[in-house]
Amino acid sequence: MSTSDPRPARPEDVDEICASLPETELGTSWGDRPTWKVPRGPKGKGFVLHRAPGPTAVDPGTGERYDDLLVISTATEVEKLALVEDPSTPFFTIDHFRGYSAVLVQQSRLGEITREQLVEVITEAWAAKAPKKLVREYFGE
């Protein structure tokens, strides 16, 4: 895991953090969308996805489609709601993701959290999708 870093998170941190986790690879899903998966290979499950602009993800203030969204998995709906309902974070959801354990965040708003917080959220997303043995090894359990 990355060391503690209190500086604001940046979009480029996402790939750095994902690449630092065991057995990850950058592939595609949802057609051609860049997606970080675990484990490597054909059985990999996506834990961070770069979402394409679409009619289901629209800024309620401007009516414009979000063009810089990340979809980050959560282990449960409870964890999803904890992130979404925390007013100190930029995480949110849309109706399209109702019942799906994942949060959305605009890359342009990542600076509202620290890199350390982003490491925690992405590591938890990885752990939610990684093989349980790999998770136990990573966390030393």
OpenMM code with the backbone's topology and positions (N, CA, C; nanometers):
from openmm import Vec3, app, unit

residues = "MET SER THR SER ASP PRO ARG PRO ALA ARG PRO GLU ASP VAL ASP GLU ILE CYS ALA SER LEU PRO GLU THR GLU LEU GLY THR SER TRP GLY ASP ARG PRO THR TRP LYS VAL PRO ARG GLY PRO LYS GLY LYS GLY PHE VAL LEU HIS ARG ALA PRO GLY PRO THR ALA VAL ASP PRO GLY THR GLY GLU ARG TYR ASP ASP LEU LEU VAL ILE SER THR ALA THR GLU VAL GLU LYS LEU ALA LEU VAL GLU ASP PRO SER THR PRO PHE PHE THR ILE ASP HIS PHE ARG GLY TYR SER ALA VAL LEU VAL GLN GLN SER ARG LEU GLY GLU ILE THR ARG GLU GLN LEU VAL GLU VAL ILE THR GLU ALA TRP ALA ALA LYS ALA PRO LYS LYS LEU VAL ARG GLU TYR PHE GLY GLU".split()
positions = [
    Vec3(0.0843, -0.1179, 0.0000),
    Vec3(0.0000, 0.0000, 0.0000),
    Vec3(0.0886, 0.1238, 0.0000),
    Vec3(0.0382, 0.2300, -0.0581),
    Vec3(0.1138, 0.3545, -0.0638),
    Vec3(0.1301, 0.4134, 0.0756),
    Vec3(0.2318, 0.4944, 0.0892),
    Vec3(0.2545, 0.5598, 0.2179),
    Vec3(0.1544, 0.6726, 0.2364),
    Vec3(0.1419, 0.7179, 0.3593),
    Vec3(0.0503, 0.8260, 0.3925),
    Vec3(0.0876, 0.9509, 0.3136),
    Vec3(-0.0124, 1.0149, 0.2538),
    Vec3(0.0132, 1.1336, 0.1731),
    Vec3(-0.1045, 1.2295, 0.1895),
    Vec3(-0.0842, 1.3381, 0.2664),
    Vec3(-0.1945, 1.4299, 0.2944),
    Vec3(-0.2233, 1.5316, 0.1836),
    Vec3(-0.1468, 1.5292, 0.0749),
    Vec3(-0.1701, 1.6293, -0.0298),
    Vec3(-0.3015, 1.5987, -0.1037),
    Vec3(-0.3589, 1.6977, -0.1716),
    Vec3(-0.4816, 1.6736, -0.2469),
    Vec3(-0.4602, 1.5675, -0.3556),
    Vec3(-0.5601, 1.4833, -0.3738),
    Vec3(-0.5541, 1.3804, -0.4780),
    Vec3(-0.5612, 1.4465, -0.6154),
    Vec3(-0.5006, 1.3790, -0.7140),
    Vec3(-0.5012, 1.4266, -0.8525),
    Vec3(-0.5490, 1.3133, -0.9421),
    Vec3(-0.6018, 1.3434, -1.0602),
    Vec3(-0.6458, 1.2372, -1.1504),
    Vec3(-0.5370, 1.1338, -1.1810),
    Vec3(-0.4122, 1.1781, -1.1961),
    Vec3(-0.3053, 1.0826, -1.2282),
    Vec3(-0.2767, 0.9859, -1.1135),
    Vec3(-0.3194, 1.0209, -0.9928),
    Vec3(-0.3014, 0.9302, -0.8792),
    Vec3(-0.3815, 0.8017, -0.8964),
    Vec3(-0.4938, 0.8089, -0.9649),
    Vec3(-0.5806, 0.6917, -0.9793),
    Vec3(-0.5035, 0.5757, -1.0414),
    Vec3(-0.4408, 0.5988, -1.1560),
    Vec3(-0.3662, 0.4911, -1.2218),
    Vec3(-0.2464, 0.4467, -1.1386),
    Vec3(-0.1787, 0.5411, -1.0739),
    Vec3(-0.0636, 0.5046, -0.9900),
    Vec3(-0.1061, 0.4130, -0.8758),
    Vec3(-0.2162, 0.4464, -0.8110),
    Vec3(-0.2647, 0.3662, -0.6983),
    Vec3(-0.3092, 0.2287, -0.7469),
    Vec3(-0.3890, 0.2262, -0.8523),
    Vec3(-0.4372, 0.0977, -0.9046),
    Vec3(-0.3214, 0.0078, -0.9459),
    Vec3(-0.2224, 0.0637, -1.0138),
    Vec3(-0.1079, -0.0153, -1.0599),
    Vec3(-0.0238, -0.0678, -0.9447),
    Vec3(-0.0292, -0.0017, -0.8299),
    Vec3(0.0523, -0.0439, -0.7155),
    Vec3(-0.0087, -0.1624, -0.6401),
    Vec3(-0.1324, -0.1938, -0.6672),
    Vec3(-0.1996, -0.3037, -0.5973),
    Vec3(-0.1681, -0.4369, -0.6651),
    Vec3(-0.1638, -0.5466, -0.5892),
    Vec3(-0.1259, -0.6767, -0.6446),
    Vec3(-0.2226, -0.7288, -0.7512),
    Vec3(-0.1630, -0.7886, -0.8537),
    Vec3(-0.2373, -0.8611, -0.9573),
    Vec3(-0.3371, -0.7756, -1.0345),
    Vec3(-0.3073, -0.6460, -1.0507),
    Vec3(-0.3978, -0.5589, -1.1255),
    Vec3(-0.3481, -0.5395, -1.2676),
    Vec3(-0.4424, -0.5068, -1.3550),
    Vec3(-0.4073, -0.4704, -1.4921),
    Vec3(-0.5109, -0.3728, -1.5448),
    Vec3(-0.4659, -0.2880, -1.6351),
    Vec3(-0.5557, -0.1941, -1.7006),
    Vec3(-0.6062, -0.2611, -1.8270),
    Vec3(-0.7362, -0.2822, -1.8324),
    Vec3(-0.7993, -0.3434, -1.9488),
    Vec3(-0.9153, -0.2569, -1.9939),
    Vec3(-1.0159, -0.3209, -2.0509),
    Vec3(-1.1364, -0.2494, -2.0921),
    Vec3(-1.2597, -0.3273, -2.0475),
    Vec3(-1.3684, -0.2547, -2.0332),
    Vec3(-1.4991, -0.3148, -2.0082),
    Vec3(-1.6029, -0.2169, -2.0604),
    Vec3(-1.7280, -0.2527, -2.0515),
    Vec3(-1.8361, -0.1695, -2.1032),
    Vec3(-1.8017, -0.1227, -2.2451),
    Vec3(-1.7556, -0.2152, -2.3263),
    Vec3(-1.7148, -0.1826, -2.4624),
    Vec3(-1.5681, -0.1480, -2.4669),
    Vec3(-1.5374, -0.0188, -2.4615),
    Vec3(-1.3982, 0.0250, -2.4768),
    Vec3(-1.3495, 0.1101, -2.3604),
    Vec3(-1.4169, 0.1019, -2.2464),
    Vec3(-1.3821, 0.1896, -2.1347),
    Vec3(-1.2613, 0.1383, -2.0576),
    Vec3(-1.1602, 0.2230, -2.0370),
    Vec3(-1.0452, 0.1819, -1.9559),
    Vec3(-1.0930, 0.1401, -1.8167),
    Vec3(-1.0485, 0.0220, -1.7755),
    Vec3(-1.0946, -0.0359, -1.6494),
    Vec3(-0.9800, -0.1064, -1.5794),
    Vec3(-0.9590, -0.0745, -1.4530),
    Vec3(-0.8619, -0.1474, -1.3722),
    Vec3(-0.9289, -0.2728, -1.3195),
    Vec3(-0.8614, -0.3872, -1.3414),
    Vec3(-0.9174, -0.5170, -1.3053),
    Vec3(-0.8230, -0.5943, -1.2144),
    Vec3(-0.8826, -0.6873, -1.1393),
    Vec3(-0.8089, -0.7795, -1.0540),
    Vec3(-0.8839, -0.9119, -1.0543),
    Vec3(-0.8154, -1.0262, -1.0637),
    Vec3(-0.6743, -1.0432, -1.0926),
    Vec3(-0.6490, -1.0227, -1.2416),
    Vec3(-0.5223, -1.0255, -1.2794),
    Vec3(-0.4858, -1.0149, -1.4200),
    Vec3(-0.5468, -1.1321, -1.4961),
    Vec3(-0.5736, -1.1095, -1.6231),
    Vec3(-0.6218, -1.2182, -1.7076),
    Vec3(-0.7717, -1.2141, -1.7320),
    Vec3(-0.8226, -1.3190, -1.7970),
    Vec3(-0.9626, -1.3190, -1.8410),
    Vec3(-1.0655, -1.3217, -1.7279),
    Vec3(-1.0251, -1.3592, -1.6084),
    Vec3(-1.1198, -1.3638, -1.4963),
    Vec3(-1.1194, -1.2355, -1.4139),
    Vec3(-1.0456, -1.1355, -1.4603),
    Vec3(-1.0366, -1.0106, -1.3858),
    Vec3(-1.1701, -0.9399, -1.3730),
    Vec3(-1.1921, -0.8815, -1.2569),
    Vec3(-1.3138, -0.8049, -1.2283),
    Vec3(-1.2765, -0.6581, -1.2128),
    Vec3(-1.3552, -0.5718, -1.2740),
    Vec3(-1.3277, -0.4291, -1.2673),
    Vec3(-1.3544, -0.3703, -1.1303),
    Vec3(-1.2612, -0.2866, -1.0851),
    Vec3(-1.2822, -0.2167, -0.9581),
    Vec3(-1.2770, -0.0649, -0.9735),
    Vec3(-1.2166, -0.0149, -1.0802),
    Vec3(-1.2195, 0.1283, -1.1139),
    Vec3(-1.2371, 0.1389, -1.2651),
    Vec3(-1.3395, 0.2132, -1.3061),
    Vec3(-1.3716, 0.2255, -1.4480),
    Vec3(-1.3821, 0.3729, -1.4853),
    Vec3(-1.3273, 0.4078, -1.6008),
    Vec3(-1.3408, 0.5433, -1.6552),
    Vec3(-1.4699, 0.5425, -1.7379),
    Vec3(-1.5731, 0.6085, -1.6884),
    Vec3(-1.7055, 0.6015, -1.7506),
    Vec3(-1.7190, 0.7014, -1.8642),
    Vec3(-1.7789, 0.6557, -1.9734),
    Vec3(-1.8052, 0.7433, -2.0877),
    Vec3(-1.9198, 0.8385, -2.0551),
    Vec3(-1.9180, 0.9592, -2.1129),
    Vec3(-2.0323, 1.0480, -2.0952),
    Vec3(-2.1583, 0.9805, -2.1491),
    Vec3(-2.2680, 0.9995, -2.0804),
    Vec3(-2.3921, 0.9374, -2.1252),
    Vec3(-2.5134, 1.0084, -2.0696),
    Vec3(-2.6291, 0.9760, -2.1225),
    Vec3(-2.7517, 1.0447, -2.0822),
    Vec3(-2.7959, 1.0147, -1.9393),
    Vec3(-2.7401, 0.9113, -1.8773),
    Vec3(-2.7798, 0.8784, -1.7399),
    Vec3(-2.6942, 0.9493, -1.6357),
    Vec3(-2.5905, 1.0197, -1.6788),
    Vec3(-2.5022, 1.0900, -1.5848),
    Vec3(-2.4919, 1.2363, -1.6257),
    Vec3(-2.5819, 1.3159, -1.5701),
    Vec3(-2.5937, 1.4564, -1.6078),
    Vec3(-2.5794, 1.5438, -1.4839),
    Vec3(-2.5013, 1.6491, -1.4968),
    Vec3(-2.4848, 1.7455, -1.3879),
    Vec3(-2.6199, 1.8121, -1.3609),
    Vec3(-2.6731, 1.7974, -1.2390),
    Vec3(-2.8044, 1.8557, -1.2111),
    Vec3(-2.8054, 2.0084, -1.2172),
    Vec3(-2.6905, 2.0712, -1.1997),
    Vec3(-2.6826, 2.2169, -1.2042),
    Vec3(-2.6808, 2.2741, -1.3442),
    Vec3(-2.6133, 2.2046, -1.4362),
    Vec3(-2.5971, 2.2575, -1.5718),
    Vec3(-2.6745, 2.1801, -1.6778),
    Vec3(-2.7120, 2.0562, -1.6467),
    Vec3(-2.7787, 1.9720, -1.7460),
    Vec3(-2.6821, 1.9081, -1.8440),
    Vec3(-2.5519, 1.9339, -1.8269),
    Vec3(-2.4516, 1.8773, -1.9173),
    Vec3(-2.4071, 1.7399, -1.8688),
    Vec3(-2.3680, 1.6555, -1.9648),
    Vec3(-2.3177, 1.5230, -1.9307),
    Vec3(-2.1807, 1.5353, -1.8651),
    Vec3(-2.1616, 1.4572, -1.7593),
    Vec3(-2.0289, 1.4504, -1.6983),
    Vec3(-1.9340, 1.3858, -1.7982),
    Vec3(-1.8147, 1.4429, -1.8144),
    Vec3(-1.7194, 1.3859, -1.9097),
    Vec3(-1.5917, 1.3348, -1.8437),
    Vec3(-1.5901, 1.3312, -1.7101),
    Vec3(-1.4673, 1.2882, -1.6418),
    Vec3(-1.4982, 1.1973, -1.5226),
    Vec3(-1.5976, 1.1100, -1.5391),
    Vec3(-1.6404, 1.0265, -1.4270),
    Vec3(-1.5587, 0.8998, -1.4111),
    Vec3(-1.5340, 0.8678, -1.2857),
    Vec3(-1.4803, 0.7375, -1.2480),
    Vec3(-1.5900, 0.6630, -1.1736),
    Vec3(-1.5973, 0.5329, -1.1971),
    Vec3(-1.6842, 0.4444, -1.1205),
    Vec3(-1.5909, 0.3628, -1.0324),
    Vec3(-1.6089, 0.3711, -0.9010),
    Vec3(-1.5231, 0.2999, -0.8064),
    Vec3(-1.6101, 0.2044, -0.7259),
    Vec3(-1.5770, 0.0764, -0.7320),
    Vec3(-1.6543, -0.0255, -0.6606),
    Vec3(-1.6469, -0.0055, -0.5103),
    Vec3(-1.7522, -0.0499, -0.4434),
    Vec3(-1.7531, -0.0580, -0.2976),
    Vec3(-1.7910, -0.2015, -0.2622),
    Vec3(-1.7567, -0.2436, -0.1424),
    Vec3(-1.7864, -0.3813, -0.1021),
    Vec3(-1.9359, -0.4029, -0.0827),
    Vec3(-2.0044, -0.3010, -0.0333),
    Vec3(-2.1471, -0.3146, -0.0029),
    Vec3(-2.2197, -0.1838, -0.0317),
    Vec3(-2.3520, -0.1919, -0.0317),
    Vec3(-2.4338, -0.0715, -0.0440),
    Vec3(-2.4138, 0.0200, 0.0764),
    Vec3(-2.3913, -0.0393, 0.1930),
    Vec3(-2.3693, 0.0402, 0.3146),
    Vec3(-2.2442, 0.1264, 0.2985),
    Vec3(-2.1358, 0.0667, 0.2475),
    Vec3(-2.0129, 0.1438, 0.2250),
    Vec3(-2.0346, 0.2514, 0.1188),
    Vec3(-2.1096, 0.2167, 0.0155),
    Vec3(-2.1420, 0.3149, -0.0883),
    Vec3(-2.2136, 0.4349, -0.0266),
    Vec3(-2.3179, 0.4074, 0.0511),
    Vec3(-2.3954, 0.5161, 0.1114),
    Vec3(-2.3118, 0.5994, 0.2073),
    Vec3(-2.2202, 0.5355, 0.2792),
    Vec3(-2.1338, 0.6100, 0.3713),
    Vec3(-2.0511, 0.7134, 0.2950),
    Vec3(-1.9989, 0.6758, 0.1787),
    Vec3(-1.9207, 0.7701, 0.0982),
    Vec3(-2.0094, 0.8780, 0.0368),
    Vec3(-2.1221, 0.8364, -0.0187),
    Vec3(-2.2116, 0.9302, -0.0870),
    Vec3(-2.2723, 1.0315, 0.0100),
    Vec3(-2.3049, 0.9858, 0.1295),
    Vec3(-2.3718, 1.0738, 0.2262),
    Vec3(-2.2756, 1.1591, 0.3086),
    Vec3(-2.1455, 1.1375, 0.2923),
    Vec3(-2.0467, 1.2170, 0.3647),
    Vec3(-2.0267, 1.3494, 0.2900),
    Vec3(-2.0712, 1.4615, 0.3470),
    Vec3(-2.0612, 1.5890, 0.2764),
    Vec3(-1.9176, 1.6373, 0.2553),
    Vec3(-1.8216, 1.5737, 0.3208),
    Vec3(-1.6823, 1.6161, 0.3042),
    Vec3(-1.6148, 1.5486, 0.1847),
    Vec3(-1.6871, 1.4605, 0.1128),
    Vec3(-1.6279, 1.3927, -0.0026),
    Vec3(-1.7023, 1.4289, -0.1304),
    Vec3(-1.6367, 1.4136, -0.2465),
    Vec3(-1.7012, 1.4438, -0.3742),
    Vec3(-1.7755, 1.3242, -0.4351),
    Vec3(-1.7881, 1.2140, -0.3623),
    Vec3(-1.8507, 1.0936, -0.4168),
    Vec3(-2.0019, 1.1096, -0.4251),
    Vec3(-2.0608, 1.0522, -0.5294),
    Vec3(-2.2054, 1.0590, -0.5469),
    Vec3(-2.2519, 0.9363, -0.6242),
    Vec3(-2.3805, 0.9290, -0.6476),
    Vec3(-2.4367, 0.8213, -0.7284),
    Vec3(-2.5460, 0.8805, -0.8161),
    Vec3(-2.5968, 0.7993, -0.9076),
    Vec3(-2.7066, 0.8389, -0.9954),
    Vec3(-2.8056, 0.7234, -0.9987),
    Vec3(-2.9258, 0.7498, -1.0470),
    Vec3(-3.0283, 0.6450, -1.0522),
    Vec3(-2.9804, 0.5206, -1.1263),
    Vec3(-2.9016, 0.5390, -1.2300),
    Vec3(-2.8505, 0.4267, -1.3096),
    Vec3(-2.7740, 0.3261, -1.2230),
    Vec3(-2.7155, 0.3727, -1.1130),
    Vec3(-2.6367, 0.2858, -1.0248),
    Vec3(-2.7128, 0.2447, -0.8989),
    Vec3(-2.8429, 0.2669, -0.8967),
    Vec3(-2.9237, 0.2239, -0.7820),
    Vec3(-2.9132, 0.0715, -0.7697),
    Vec3(-2.8784, 0.0253, -0.6498),
    Vec3(-2.8653, -0.1178, -0.6252),
    Vec3(-2.7307, -0.1756, -0.6651),
    Vec3(-2.6400, -0.0928, -0.7160),
    Vec3(-2.5066, -0.1382, -0.7568),
    Vec3(-2.4047, -0.0803, -0.6596),
    Vec3(-2.3183, -0.1648, -0.6084),
    Vec3(-2.2195, -0.1220, -0.5079),
    Vec3(-2.1015, -0.0517, -0.5738),
    Vec3(-2.1204, 0.0760, -0.6012),
    Vec3(-2.0144, 0.1595, -0.6594),
    Vec3(-2.0517, 0.3052, -0.6407),
    Vec3(-1.9493, 0.3886, -0.6326),
    Vec3(-1.9691, 0.5332, -0.6260),
    Vec3(-1.9121, 0.5968, -0.7515),
    Vec3(-1.9551, 0.7180, -0.7776),
    Vec3(-1.9026, 0.7966, -0.8884),
    Vec3(-1.8266, 0.9152, -0.8309),
    Vec3(-1.7275, 0.9596, -0.9062),
    Vec3(-1.6559, 1.0812, -0.8691),
    Vec3(-1.6023, 1.1443, -0.9971),
    Vec3(-1.6135, 1.2766, -1.0052),
    Vec3(-1.5534, 1.3486, -1.1170),
    Vec3(-1.4039, 1.3606, -1.0902),
    Vec3(-1.3233, 1.3300, -1.1916),
    Vec3(-1.1788, 1.3428, -1.1741),
    Vec3(-1.1410, 1.4866, -1.1398),
    Vec3(-1.2154, 1.5818, -1.1926),
    Vec3(-1.1866, 1.7230, -1.1656),
    Vec3(-1.2130, 1.7619, -1.0201),
    Vec3(-1.2789, 1.6736, -0.9434),
    Vec3(-1.3075, 1.7033, -0.8025),
    Vec3(-1.2248, 1.6176, -0.7069),
    Vec3(-1.1323, 1.5388, -0.7591),
    Vec3(-1.0518, 1.4530, -0.6716),
    Vec3(-0.9722, 1.5333, -0.5695),
    Vec3(-0.9354, 1.6549, -0.6023),
    Vec3(-0.8592, 1.7390, -0.5107),
    Vec3(-0.9336, 1.7757, -0.3836),
    Vec3(-1.0619, 1.7421, -0.3761),
    Vec3(-1.1398, 1.7679, -0.2551),
    Vec3(-1.1118, 1.6647, -0.1460),
    Vec3(-1.0401, 1.5573, -0.1822),
    Vec3(-0.9960, 1.4589, -0.0836),
    Vec3(-0.8445, 1.4480, -0.0931),
    Vec3(-0.7834, 1.3879, 0.0065),
    Vec3(-0.6384, 1.3706, 0.0030),
    Vec3(-0.6031, 1.2459, -0.0771),
    Vec3(-0.4774, 1.2397, -0.1174),
    Vec3(-0.4305, 1.1193, -0.1858),
    Vec3(-0.4464, 0.9991, -0.0931),
    Vec3(-0.4199, 1.0194, 0.0340),
    Vec3(-0.4341, 0.9122, 0.1325),
    Vec3(-0.5779, 0.8584, 0.1347),
    Vec3(-0.6761, 0.9473, 0.1300),
    Vec3(-0.8163, 0.9038, 0.1262),
    Vec3(-0.8466, 0.8285, -0.0030),
    Vec3(-0.7909, 0.8756, -0.1145),
    Vec3(-0.8116, 0.8077, -0.2421),
    Vec3(-0.7498, 0.6688, -0.2395),
    Vec3(-0.6314, 0.6562, -0.1799),
    Vec3(-0.5683, 0.5245, -0.1649),
    Vec3(-0.6620, 0.4310, -0.0891),
    Vec3(-0.7201, 0.4799, 0.0180),
    Vec3(-0.8099, 0.3968, 0.0992),
    Vec3(-0.9322, 0.3517, 0.0190),
    Vec3(-0.9956, 0.4433, -0.0524),
    Vec3(-1.1157, 0.4098, -0.1290),
    Vec3(-1.0829, 0.3108, -0.2406),
    Vec3(-0.9735, 0.3345, -0.3130),
    Vec3(-0.9371, 0.2446, -0.4226),
    Vec3(-0.8922, 0.1092, -0.3690),
    Vec3(-0.8189, 0.1071, -0.2592),
    Vec3(-0.7757, -0.0203, -0.2008),
    Vec3(-0.8965, -0.1016, -0.1556),
    Vec3(-0.9958, -0.0368, -0.0987),
    Vec3(-1.1179, -0.1076, -0.0595),
    Vec3(-1.1931, -0.1588, -0.1820),
    Vec3(-1.1924, -0.0827, -0.2909),
    Vec3(-1.2552, -0.1282, -0.4154),
    Vec3(-1.1832, -0.2519, -0.4678),
    Vec3(-1.0508, -0.2473, -0.4663),
    Vec3(-0.9693, -0.3620, -0.5090),
    Vec3(-1.0029, -0.4841, -0.4235),
    Vec3(-1.0077, -0.4665, -0.2920),
    Vec3(-1.0347, -0.5779, -0.2005),
    Vec3(-1.1737, -0.6366, -0.2221),
    Vec3(-1.2682, -0.5538, -0.2649),
    Vec3(-1.4042, -0.6027, -0.2898),
    Vec3(-1.4103, -0.6944, -0.4109),
    Vec3(-1.3173, -0.6807, -0.5036),
    Vec3(-1.3198, -0.7586, -0.6280),
    Vec3(-1.2096, -0.8635, -0.6377),
    Vec3(-1.1043, -0.8494, -0.5590),
    Vec3(-0.9895, -0.9411, -0.5658),
    Vec3(-1.0241, -1.0767, -0.5048),
    Vec3(-0.9535, -1.1822, -0.5486),
    Vec3(-0.9706, -1.3125, -0.4838),
    Vec3(-0.9397, -1.3002, -0.3345),
    Vec3(-1.0193, -1.3659, -0.2526),
    Vec3(-1.0062, -1.3524, -0.1065),
    Vec3(-0.8667, -1.3900, -0.0568),
    Vec3(-0.8050, -1.4913, -0.1164),
    Vec3(-0.6698, -1.5312, -0.0751),
    Vec3(-0.5711, -1.4169, -0.0991),
    Vec3(-0.5826, -1.3505, -0.2124),
    Vec3(-0.4951, -1.2375, -0.2450),
    Vec3(-0.5164, -1.1228, -0.1457),
    Vec3(-0.6407, -1.0982, -0.1085),
    Vec3(-0.6719, -0.9925, -0.0114),
    Vec3(-0.6094, -1.0258, 0.1239),
    Vec3(-0.6238, -1.1505, 0.1675),
    Vec3(-0.5653, -1.1911, 0.2964),
    Vec3(-0.4135, -1.1754, 0.2941),
    Vec3(-0.3500, -1.2160, 0.1851),
    Vec3(-0.2043, -1.2025, 0.1731),
    Vec3(-0.1634, -1.0552, 0.1773),
    Vec3(-0.2370, -0.9707, 0.1075),
    Vec3(-0.2029, -0.8287, 0.1001),
    Vec3(-0.2122, -0.7616, 0.2365),
    Vec3(-0.3172, -0.7947, 0.3099),
    Vec3(-0.3378, -0.7333, 0.4405),
    Vec3(-0.2707, -0.8103, 0.5535),
    Vec3(-0.1987, -0.9186, 0.5200),
    Vec3(-0.1250, -0.9949, 0.6206),
    Vec3(-0.2136, -1.0690, 0.7184),
    Vec3(-0.3248, -1.1171, 0.6702),
    Vec3(-0.4178, -1.1904, 0.7582),
    Vec3(-0.3967, -1.3400, 0.7490),
] * unit.nanometer
topology = app.Topology()
chain = topology.addChain("A")
for resn in residues:
    res = topology.addResidue(resn, chain)
    for name in ("N", "CA", "C"):
        topology.addAtom(name, app.Element.getBySymbol(name[0]), res)
